[in-house]
């Protein structure tokens, strides 16, 4: 059994695609029209080719409540690993990314949390 797809809920697929590709540096993998929305995935050019992140439209009322509650409580929706968190933090900050927390040592891991502009907090971590 493998993880091949993981989803992040987004309030606007176009805005999310722009942020995840132009700001974070992911690449678009799949785009299939499905009526009002699309099956839209991105992937890290640094990661395995077979793992994709689905930019899932957040149209489900229960999902909206869940997403808002996580954000209000400061809980990241997901986490992305980085090799050099300080370097990545500085690169992203130059690109206008809003961070909720600067790189902070938490035991054997250093973390930082940013706003993806699509309704989610995302954690960066360096182990």
C-alpha positions in Angstrom: 0.0 0.0 0.0 1.3 3.5 -0.9 0.2 7.1 -0.6 0.0 8.5 -4.1 -2.6 11.3 -3.7 -3.2 13.6 -0.8 -5.6 16.5 -0.9 -5.7 20.1 0.3 -9.0 21.9 0.3 -8.9 25.2 -1.6 -11.4 28.0 -1.9 -10.4 28.8 -5.5 -8.6 26.3 -7.8 -7.1 29.0 -10.1 -5.7 31.0 -7.2 -4.4 27.7 -5.6 -2.8 26.6 -8.8 -1.0 29.9 -9.1 0.2 29.9 -5.5 1.3 26.3 -5.5 3.2 26.5 -8.8 4.4 30.1 -9.1 5.1 30.7 -5.4 5.9 27.3 -3.9 7.5 25.9 -7.1 5.4 22.8 -7.5 4.5 21.7 -11.1 1.0 21.0 -12.5 0.6 17.3 -13.2 -3.1 16.7 -14.0 -6.0 18.9 -15.0 -9.2 17.3 -16.0 -12.4 19.4 -16.4 -15.3 18.1 -14.3 -18.1 20.5 -14.9 -17.7 23.6 -12.7 -14.5 22.2 -11.1 -11.4 20.3 -12.2 -9.4 17.3 -11.1 -6.3 19.4 -10.5 -3.0 18.0 -9.1 0.5 19.4 -8.5 3.7 17.7 -7.5 7.0 18.7 -6.1 9.8 18.6 -8.6 12.1 17.5 -5.7 9.9 14.5 -4.7 8.9 11.2 -6.1 7.1 11.4 -9.5 4.2 9.3 -8.3 3.1 11.5 -5.3 0.6 14.3 -6.1 -1.3 16.9 -4.2 -4.9 17.3 -5.2 -6.1 20.9 -5.1 -9.6 20.0 -4.0 -12.4 22.5 -4.4 -13.9 23.2 -0.9 -17.6 23.2 -1.7 -18.8 20.8 1.0 -20.3 22.8 3.9 -18.8 20.4 6.5 -15.4 20.7 4.9 -15.6 24.5 5.0 -16.4 24.4 8.7 -13.5 21.9 9.3 -11.0 24.0 7.3 -12.0 27.3 9.0 -11.8 25.7 12.5 -8.3 24.4 11.8 -7.2 27.8 10.6 -8.8 29.6 13.5 -7.0 27.3 15.9 -3.7 27.7 14.2 -3.5 24.1 13.2 -1.8 23.3 9.9 -3.8 21.3 7.4 -0.7 19.4 6.1 3.1 19.6 6.2 5.8 19.8 3.6 9.4 18.6 4.3 12.3 20.9 3.4 16.1 20.4 3.4 17.0 23.9 4.7 14.1 25.6 6.5 15.8 28.9 6.9 16.6 29.2 3.3 13.1 28.1 2.2 11.5 30.5 4.7 13.6 33.4 3.3 12.8 32.4 -0.3 9.1 32.2 0.4 9.0 35.4 2.4 10.6 37.3 -0.6 7.8 35.9 -2.7 5.2 37.5 -0.4 4.2 34.4 1.6 2.7 35.3 5.0 4.1 33.2 7.8 2.2 32.6 11.1 5.5 31.4 12.7 9.1 31.8 11.8 11.4 28.7 11.9 11.2 27.4 15.4 13.2 24.5 16.9 10.8 21.9 18.3 13.0 19.1 19.7 14.7 17.3 16.7 12.6 19.2 14.2 12.4 22.8 13.1 9.0 24.1 11.9 7.4 27.2 10.4 3.8 27.7 9.5 2.5 29.8 6.5 -0.9 30.7 5.0 -1.4 29.2 1.5 -3.9 32.0 0.6 -6.6 29.4 -0.1 -7.9 28.8 3.4 -5.1 26.6 4.9 -2.2 26.8 7.2 0.7 24.7 6.0 3.6 23.6 8.1 7.2 23.4 6.7 9.5 21.1 8.7 13.1 20.2 8.7 14.0 17.0 10.6 
